[in-house]
Amino acid sequence: MPHQPHQPHPPRQNSSPRLLVPDVARGMALLGIALANVCTAWIMNDGNGPDAYFGGVDSLADKIYVVFAAMFIHVRGLPMFSTLLGFGVGLIAMSLWRRGFPLLRAQAVLAKRYGFLALFGVLHCLFLFSGDIMILYGAMGMLIALLLSLTDKLLMRVAYGLCALLVVSGIGMGIGAAFIDTSEFDVSGFSAADSYWELLGEQAIMVGAQLMSIPLTGAMVLPVMLVGFVWARRGTLAGGHHRELWAWTLVAVAIILFLGLPWGLSTIGVLDPALADPLNAANSCIGMLTGPGIVAAATLALEPLQRRGARPWFLWPLIALGKRSMTGYVLQSVFFLALVYPFTLNIGPEFSAAGQATLAAGVWLATLIIACVLEAAGKPGPFEWVHRRLSYGKTMRPELGAASNPGPSAPTHPPAVPGLPSAPPTAPHPGLGHAGPHPGAAQPGSGPSAPQRPEAG
């Protein structure tokens, strides 16, 4: 790496408040994940109608919840979390860039971090929950590490191309579902295990299935992860960029109104029930595009608070959980495992849609309370702590090392936009992809790799 002329450090300024959006959005996304998983992965519902996907409809409360879930829950929390995972990768990459890490060293840091995330996912899938998402996220994090040298413009073109493919695939799946009779399909998947040892056997199979399906499932989450990654490099969520944020917000609103709403109404019989399965199939792909849109909407809504540096009391619990999202996610599995299986408490299979949703909300609330206790005590989430320790060693942050950094380190600049640094080093280090600051845009970099930051994935 070529030497750079030494630049004096500017005077220290008071650190600006951390970004609200990632933590708040992660906290809310965990609620969406719990509500979606309870009826599609934890409690396997019998029934031939489209309402079985939601847990069954027995009452007016069930009908109201089904419409709400079709609009705001199913394939909403997952794409939100995926977008934020990409955002976290981008923050770490920018932090490494600002600190003078060469390309290969930065890629190695990211590969190690997200390799451990994938390993956590394997253990989580085997021992707790076959629907684990950390395996996929770890694999995609390692893939994005290979793309650090690509420009924002090229990455967004790839993301938009893959988004278009998702739309085409969703339309194709919707048309296919309209002509395939799914009434004889068993939506329950695996039969409920009668013991934990049986469950381990089933979930060992699922570990292999998850690993083999990464190319397919990765193609679904990679587009929104790349959007989040570029947003981190551009400082999109730190303020400004309203045109892009509004565009994504409108995309999410369109999907919610013109896909989610008719899906819910057809499921409860207000519209032709024959539309429910095709709309469900279409939503499984097209719904992924709501991820950046919901994050964008949250950014616009929270921007006035961010500008003032305000932390309202009603956001404090969500922030606490968002900082500990990995712990919150794993604890969901611990609670659901203890609640829903025949060999545990066996609570939930007798409930219909609204009852199962109440159970899921209770599980999320329990994780929220635990996160609040940890926040009040000033303690990190235990899984975040272990992940950081394994990824970075005793210092709990990436270290360049004297042998890897013969030249002077790039100076650190004080933040000019809440939560983000004001500028990159005087001359970018070759190969880390971000060719330079966009005019008027803050450059993220003090993100999750800094000691005071939460885990990003």
C-alpha positions as CSV (number, residue, x, y, z in Angstrom):
1,M,0.0,0.0,0.0
2,P,1.5,3.4,-1.0
3,H,2.5,5.8,1.8
4,Q,0.3,8.8,2.3
5,P,1.5,12.2,3.5
6,H,0.8,12.7,7.2
7,Q,-2.2,14.9,7.8
8,P,-2.7,16.6,11.2
9,H,-5.7,15.6,13.1
10,P,-8.4,18.3,13.4
11,P,-9.5,19.3,16.8
12,R,-11.7,16.8,18.6
13,Q,-15.4,17.4,18.7
14,N,-18.1,16.0,20.8
15,S,-19.2,12.7,19.3
16,S,-22.6,12.9,17.6
17,P,-25.5,10.7,18.6
18,R,-25.6,7.2,16.9
19,L,-28.1,6.6,14.2
20,L,-31.5,5.7,15.4
21,V,-32.8,3.9,12.3
22,P,-30.7,0.7,12.4
23,D,-31.5,-0.2,16.0
24,V,-35.2,0.8,15.9
25,A,-35.7,-1.0,12.6
26,R,-34.0,-4.2,13.9
27,G,-36.1,-4.2,17.0
28,M,-39.3,-3.9,14.9
29,A,-38.1,-6.5,12.4
30,L,-37.6,-9.0,15.2
31,L,-41.3,-8.6,16.0
32,G,-42.2,-9.2,12.3
33,I,-40.0,-12.3,12.2
34,A,-41.6,-13.8,15.3
35,L,-45.1,-13.2,14.0
36,A,-44.2,-14.6,10.6
37,N,-42.4,-17.7,11.9
38,V,-44.9,-18.7,14.5
39,C,-47.4,-19.9,12.0
40,T,-45.1,-20.9,9.1
41,A,-42.2,-22.6,10.9
42,W,-42.9,-23.2,14.6
43,I,-46.5,-24.3,14.6
44,M,-47.3,-26.4,11.6
45,N,-51.0,-25.8,10.9
46,D,-53.3,-28.4,9.4
47,G,-55.9,-27.4,6.9
48,N,-56.4,-27.1,3.1
49,G,-57.6,-23.5,2.9
50,P,-55.4,-20.5,2.3
51,D,-56.0,-19.4,5.9
52,A,-53.9,-22.3,7.2
53,Y,-50.8,-20.4,6.2
54,F,-51.7,-17.8,8.8
55,G,-52.8,-20.2,11.5
56,G,-56.5,-20.6,10.6
57,V,-59.5,-18.3,10.8
58,D,-62.2,-18.9,13.4
59,S,-63.2,-15.4,14.4
60,L,-63.4,-11.8,13.4
61,A,-60.2,-11.1,15.3
62,D,-58.5,-13.8,13.1
63,K,-59.8,-12.2,10.0
64,I,-58.5,-8.7,11.0
65,Y,-55.1,-10.2,11.9
66,V,-54.8,-12.1,8.6
67,V,-55.3,-9.0,6.6
68,F,-52.8,-7.1,8.7
69,A,-50.3,-9.9,8.5
70,A,-50.6,-10.2,4.7
71,M,-49.9,-6.5,4.4
72,F,-47.3,-5.9,7.1
73,I,-45.8,-9.2,8.4
74,H,-45.1,-11.9,5.9
75,V,-42.0,-11.2,3.8
76,R,-41.6,-7.9,5.5
77,G,-39.4,-8.5,8.6
78,L,-37.0,-10.7,6.7
79,P,-36.2,-8.2,3.9
80,M,-35.9,-5.4,6.5
81,F,-33.4,-7.5,8.4
82,S,-31.6,-8.4,5.2
83,T,-31.3,-4.7,4.2
84,L,-29.9,-3.8,7.6
85,L,-27.5,-6.7,7.5
86,G,-26.1,-5.3,4.2
87,F,-26.0,-1.9,5.9
88,G,-23.9,-3.3,8.7
89,V,-21.4,-4.9,6.3
90,G,-21.1,-1.5,4.6
91,L,-20.4,0.3,7.9
92,I,-17.7,-2.2,8.9
93,A,-16.1,-2.0,5.4
94,M,-16.0,1.8,5.6
95,S,-14.6,1.7,9.1
96,L,-11.8,-0.5,7.9
97,W,-11.2,1.8,4.9
98,R,-10.9,4.8,7.1
99,R,-8.4,3.1,9.4
100,G,-6.2,2.2,6.4
101,F,-6.8,-1.5,6.0
102,P,-5.6,-2.8,2.6
103,L,-8.2,-4.6,0.5
104,L,-7.2,-8.2,1.2
105,R,-6.9,-7.5,4.9
106,A,-10.3,-5.9,5.0
107,Q,-11.8,-8.8,3.1
108,A,-10.2,-11.2,5.5
109,V,-11.7,-9.4,8.5
110,L,-15.2,-9.5,7.0
111,A,-14.9,-13.1,5.9
112,K,-13.9,-14.1,9.4
113,R,-16.7,-12.2,11.0
114,Y,-19.4,-13.5,8.7
115,G,-17.9,-17.0,8.7
116,F,-18.5,-17.1,12.4
117,L,-22.0,-15.8,11.9
118,A,-22.6,-18.7,9.5
119,L,-21.2,-21.1,12.1
120,F,-23.5,-19.7,14.7
121,G,-26.3,-20.3,12.2
122,V,-25.3,-24.0,11.8
123,L,-25.4,-24.5,15.5
124,H,-28.7,-22.6,15.8
125,C,-30.3,-24.6,13.0
126,L,-29.1,-27.9,14.5
127,F,-30.0,-27.4,18.1
128,L,-32.8,-24.8,18.1
129,F,-34.6,-23.8,14.9
130,S,-34.5,-25.4,11.4
131,G,-35.6,-22.1,9.8
132,D,-32.4,-20.3,10.8
133,I,-31.4,-17.3,8.7
134,M,-27.8,-16.7,10.1
135,I,-26.3,-19.4,7.8
136,L,-27.5,-17.5,4.8
137,Y,-26.6,-14.1,6.2
138,G,-23.1,-15.3,7.0
139,A,-22.6,-16.7,3.4
140,M,-23.9,-13.4,1.9
141,G,-21.7,-11.4,4.2
142,M,-18.6,-13.3,2.9
143,L,-19.8,-12.9,-0.7
144,I,-20.2,-9.1,-0.2
145,A,-16.6,-9.0,1.2
146,L,-15.4,-10.1,-2.2
147,L,-17.2,-7.1,-3.8
148,L,-15.5,-4.4,-1.8
149,S,-13.5,-3.1,-4.8
150,L,-16.7,-2.6,-6.9
151,T,-18.1,0.9,-7.2
152,D,-21.4,2.0,-5.7
153,K,-22.8,2.6,-9.2
154,L,-22.0,-0.9,-10.3
155,L,-23.3,-2.5,-7.1
156,M,-26.6,-0.7,-7.4
157,R,-27.0,-1.8,-11.0
158,V,-26.5,-5.4,-9.9
159,A,-29.0,-4.9,-7.1
160,Y,-31.6,-3.4,-9.4
161,G,-31.1,-6.1,-11.9
162,L,-31.6,-8.8,-9.2
163,C,-34.7,-6.8,-7.9
164,A,-36.1,-7.0,-11.4
165,L,-35.5,-10.7,-11.5
166,L,-37.4,-11.0,-8.2
167,V,-40.4,-9.2,-9.7
168,V,-40.4,-11.4,-12.8
169,S,-40.0,-14.6,-10.6
170,G,-42.8,-13.4,-8.4
171,I,-45.1,-12.9,-11.3
172,G,-44.2,-16.3,-12.7
173,M,-44.8,-18.0,-9.4
174,G,-48.1,-16.3,-9.1
175,I,-49.2,-17.4,-12.5
176,G,-48.0,-20.9,-11.9
177,A,-49.8,-21.1,-8.6
178,A,-53.0,-20.0,-10.3
179,F,-52.9,-23.1,-12.5
180,I,-51.7,-25.7,-9.9
181,D,-54.1,-27.2,-7.4
182,T,-52.4,-26.9,-4.1
183,S,-55.3,-28.2,-2.0
184,E,-53.7,-31.6,-1.6
185,F,-50.3,-30.2,-0.5
186,D,-49.5,-30.8,3.2
187,V,-48.5,-27.3,4.5
188,S,-47.3,-28.9,7.8
189,G,-43.9,-29.9,6.4
190,F,-42.2,-32.2,8.9
191,S,-44.5,-34.0,11.3
192,A,-44.0,-32.7,14.8
193,A,-41.2,-34.6,16.5
194,D,-42.2,-36.6,19.6
195,S,-38.8,-35.9,21.3
196,Y,-35.9,-33.6,21.2
197,W,-33.7,-36.3,19.8
198,E,-36.1,-36.7,16.8
199,L,-36.1,-33.0,16.4
200,L,-32.2,-33.0,16.3
201,G,-32.4,-35.6,13.5
202,E,-34.8,-33.5,11.5
203,Q,-32.8,-30.4,12.0
204,A,-29.5,-32.1,11.1
205,I,-31.1,-32.8,7.7
206,M,-32.2,-29.1,7.5
207,V,-28.6,-27.9,8.1
208,G,-27.6,-29.8,4.9
209,A,-30.7,-28.5,3.0
210,Q,-29.9,-24.9,4.0
211,L,-26.3,-25.2,2.9
212,M,-27.4,-26.6,-0.5
213,S,-30.1,-24.0,-1.0
214,I,-27.8,-21.0,-0.5
215,P,-27.5,-20.2,-4.2
216,L,-31.3,-19.9,-4.5
217,T,-32.1,-18.2,-1.2
218,G,-29.0,-16.0,-1.6
219,A,-30.4,-14.7,-4.9
220,M,-33.5,-13.5,-3.0
221,V,-31.7,-11.6,-0.2
222,L,-28.7,-10.4,-2.0
223,P,-30.4,-7.5,-3.9
224,V,-31.7,-5.8,-0.7
225,M,-28.4,-6.5,1.1
226,L,-26.5,-4.8,-1.7
227,V,-28.9,-1.8,-1.4
228,G,-28.2,-1.6,2.3
229,F,-24.4,-2.0,1.7
230,V,-24.3,0.9,-0.7
231,W,-26.5,3.0,1.6
232,A,-23.9,2.6,4.3
233,R,-21.1,3.6,2.0
234,R,-23.0,6.7,0.8
235,G,-24.4,7.7,4.2
236,T,-28.0,7.5,2.8
237,L,-29.6,6.9,6.2
238,A,-27.8,9.8,7.9
239,G,-29.8,12.5,6.4
240,G,-30.6,13.9,3.0
241,H,-31.1,11.5,0.0
242,H,-34.8,12.2,0.3
243,R,-35.6,11.4,-3.3
244,E,-34.1,7.9,-3.1
245,L,-35.7,7.2,0.3
246,W,-39.2,8.4,-0.9
247,A,-38.8,6.2,-4.0
248,W,-38.2,3.1,-2.0
249,T,-41.0,4.0,0.4
250,L,-43.4,4.2,-2.4
251,V,-42.3,0.8,-3.7
252,A,-43.1,-0.7,-0.3
253,V,-46.4,1.1,-0.1
254,A,-47.4,-0.2,-3.6
255,I,-46.5,-3.8,-2.7
256,I,-48.4,-3.6,0.6
257,L,-51.5,-2.1,-1.0
258,F,-51.7,-3.9,-4.3
259,L,-50.3,-7.3,-3.3
260,G,-50.6,-7.7,0.5
261,L,-54.1,-6.2,0.9
262,P,-55.8,-8.3,-1.8
263,W,-53.9,-11.4,-0.6
264,G,-55.4,-10.8,2.9
265,L,-58.8,-10.1,1.6
266,S,-58.9,-13.1,-0.6
267,T,-57.7,-15.3,2.3
268,I,-60.7,-14.3,4.5
269,G,-63.2,-14.6,1.6
270,V,-63.8,-10.9,0.9
271,L,-62.2,-11.4,-2.6
272,D,-62.2,-14.6,-4.6
273,P,-60.3,-17.2,-2.4
274,A,-58.8,-18.6,-5.6
275,L,-56.5,-15.5,-5.6
276,A,-54.9,-16.2,-2.3
277,D,-52.4,-18.8,-3.3
278,P,-51.2,-17.0,-6.4
279,L,-50.8,-13.7,-4.4
280,N,-49.0,-15.6,-1.6
281,A,-46.6,-17.1,-4.2
282,A,-46.0,-13.7,-5.8
283,N,-45.4,-12.0,-2.4
284,S,-42.7,-14.6,-1.6
285,C,-40.5,-12.9,-4.2
286,I,-41.8,-9.4,-4.8
287,G,-42.3,-8.9,-1.1
288,M,-38.5,-8.8,-0.6
289,L,-38.5,-5.3,-2.1
290,T,-40.4,-4.0,0.9
291,G,-37.2,-4.3,3.0
292,P,-35.4,-1.2,1.7
293,G,-38.8,0.6,1.5
294,I,-39.7,0.1,5.2
295,V,-36.1,1.0,6.3
296,A,-36.4,4.2,4.1
297,A,-39.8,5.1,5.6
298,A,-38.4,4.6,9.1
299,T,-35.4,6.9,8.2
300,L,-37.7,9.6,7.0
301,A,-40.0,9.3,10.0
302,L,-37.1,9.4,12.5
303,E,-35.0,12.1,10.8
304,P,-36.4,15.0,12.9
305,L,-35.5,13.1,16.1
306,Q,-32.1,12.2,14.7
307,R,-31.4,15.9,13.8
308,R,-32.1,16.9,17.4
309,G,-30.3,14.0,18.9
310,A,-33.4,13.0,20.7
311,R,-34.0,9.5,22.2
312,P,-37.7,9.4,23.2
313,W,-38.6,7.0,26.0
314,F,-40.9,4.9,23.7
315,L,-38.0,4.1,21.3
316,W,-35.6,3.2,24.1
317,P,-36.8,-0.5,24.3
318,L,-36.6,-1.0,20.6
319,I,-33.1,0.5,20.5
320,A,-32.0,-1.8,23.3
321,L,-33.3,-4.8,21.4
322,G,-31.9,-3.6,18.1
323,K,-28.4,-3.4,19.6
324,R,-28.8,-7.0,20.7
325,S,-30.6,-8.3,17.6
326,M,-28.6,-11.6,17.4
327,T,-29.4,-12.4,21.1
328,G,-33.0,-11.4,20.5
329,Y,-33.3,-13.7,17.5
330,V,-31.7,-16.7,19.2
331,L,-33.8,-16.2,22.4
332,Q,-36.9,-16.3,20.2
333,S,-35.9,-19.8,19.3
334,V,-35.3,-20.8,22.9
335,F,-38.7,-19.6,24.0
336,F,-40.6,-21.1,21.0
337,L,-38.8,-24.4,21.5
338,A,-39.9,-24.4,25.1
339,L,-43.5,-23.5,24.3
340,V,-44.8,-25.2,21.1
341,Y,-43.5,-28.7,20.7
342,P,-45.4,-31.8,22.0
343,F,-42.4,-32.8,24.1
344,T,-42.3,-29.3,25.8
345,L,-45.3,-27.2,26.8
346,N,-47.3,-27.8,23.6
347,I,-48.8,-24.4,23.7
348,G,-50.1,-22.9,20.4
349,P,-51.1,-25.6,18.0
350,E,-54.7,-25.3,19.3
351,F,-54.8,-21.5,18.6
352,S,-56.0,-19.9,15.4
353,A,-54.3,-17.0,13.7
354,A,-54.8,-14.2,16.3
355,G,-53.9,-16.6,19.1
356,Q,-50.7,-17.7,17.5
357,A,-49.9,-14.0,16.8
358,T,-50.5,-13.2,20.5
359,L,-48.1,-16.0,21.5
360,A,-45.4,-14.7,19.1
361,A,-45.9,-11.2,20.4
362,G,-45.4,-12.5,23.9
363,V,-42.1,-14.2,22.9
364,W,-40.9,-10.9,21.3
365,L,-41.9,-9.0,24.4
366,A,-39.9,-11.3,26.6
367,T,-36.8,-10.7,24.5
368,L,-37.5,-7.0,24.6
369,I,-37.6,-7.0,28.4
370,I,-34.3,-9.0,28.5
371,A,-32.7,-6.5,26.2
372,C,-33.9,-3.6,28.3
373,V,-32.4,-5.1,31.4
374,L,-29.1,-5.6,29.6
375,E,-29.2,-2.0,28.4
376,A,-30.0,-0.6,31.8
377,A,-27.0,-2.6,33.2
378,G,-24.8,-1.4,30.4
379,K,-24.1,-5.0,29.2
380,P,-24.0,-6.2,25.5
381,G,-26.0,-9.1,24.3
382,P,-24.2,-12.3,25.1
383,F,-24.2,-13.6,21.6
384,E,-23.0,-10.3,20.2
385,W,-20.2,-10.4,22.7
386,V,-19.1,-13.9,21.8
387,H,-19.4,-13.1,18.1
388,R,-17.2,-10.0,18.4
389,R,-14.7,-11.9,20.6
390,L,-14.3,-14.7,18.1
391,S,-14.2,-12.4,15.1
392,Y,-11.7,-9.8,16.5
393,G,-9.9,-11.3,19.4
394,K,-9.2,-9.8,22.8
395,T,-9.3,-6.2,21.6
396,M,-12.9,-6.7,20.4
397,R,-12.2,-4.7,17.3
398,P,-10.3,-5.3,14.0
399,E,-6.6,-4.7,14.3
400,L,-4.4,-3.9,11.3
401,G,-1.1,-4.9,13.0
402,A,2.3,-3.3,12.4
403,A,3.3,-5.9,9.8
404,S,0.3,-5.2,7.7
405,N,0.5,-1.4,7.9
406,P,4.0,-0.1,7.1
407,G,2.8,3.4,6.2
408,P,1.1,5.9,8.5
409,S,-2.5,5.4,9.3
410,A,-5.1,7.5,7.8
411,P,-6.3,10.3,10.0
412,T,-9.7,10.0,11.7
413,H,-12.1,12.8,11.1
414,P,-14.7,14.1,13.5
415,P,-18.4,13.4,12.5
416,A,-20.3,16.0,10.7
417,V,-23.6,14.1,10.3
418,P,-25.3,12.3,13.3
419,G,-23.8,8.9,13.6
420,L,-21.4,9.1,10.7
421,P,-17.9,10.5,10.1
422,S,-17.5,13.6,8.0
423,A,-15.0,12.3,5.4
424,P,-12.7,9.5,4.3
425,P,-8.9,9.6,4.6
426,T,-7.1,12.2,2.5
427,A,-6.5,9.7,-0.3
428,P,-8.6,6.5,-0.4
429,H,-6.6,3.3,-0.1
430,P,-6.6,1.4,-3.4
431,G,-9.1,-1.4,-3.7
432,L,-11.6,-0.8,-1.0
433,G,-14.2,0.1,-3.6
434,H,-15.5,3.4,-2.6
435,A,-13.8,5.7,-5.1
436,G,-14.3,8.8,-3.0
437,P,-17.0,10.8,-1.2
438,H,-20.1,11.7,-3.1
439,P,-20.5,15.5,-3.2
440,G,-22.3,16.6,0.0
441,A,-22.6,13.0,1.3
442,A,-21.3,11.9,4.7
443,Q,-19.1,8.8,4.6
444,P,-20.0,6.1,7.1
445,G,-17.4,4.3,8.9
446,S,-17.7,4.5,12.7
447,G,-20.2,1.7,12.6
448,P,-20.6,-1.6,14.2
449,S,-16.8,-2.3,14.3
450,A,-16.2,0.5,16.8
451,P,-16.3,-0.7,20.4
452,Q,-19.4,1.2,21.4
453,R,-21.4,0.1,18.4
454,P,-23.9,-2.8,18.2
455,E,-23.4,-5.9,16.1
456,A,-24.5,-5.4,12.6
457,G,-25.2,-9.0,11.7
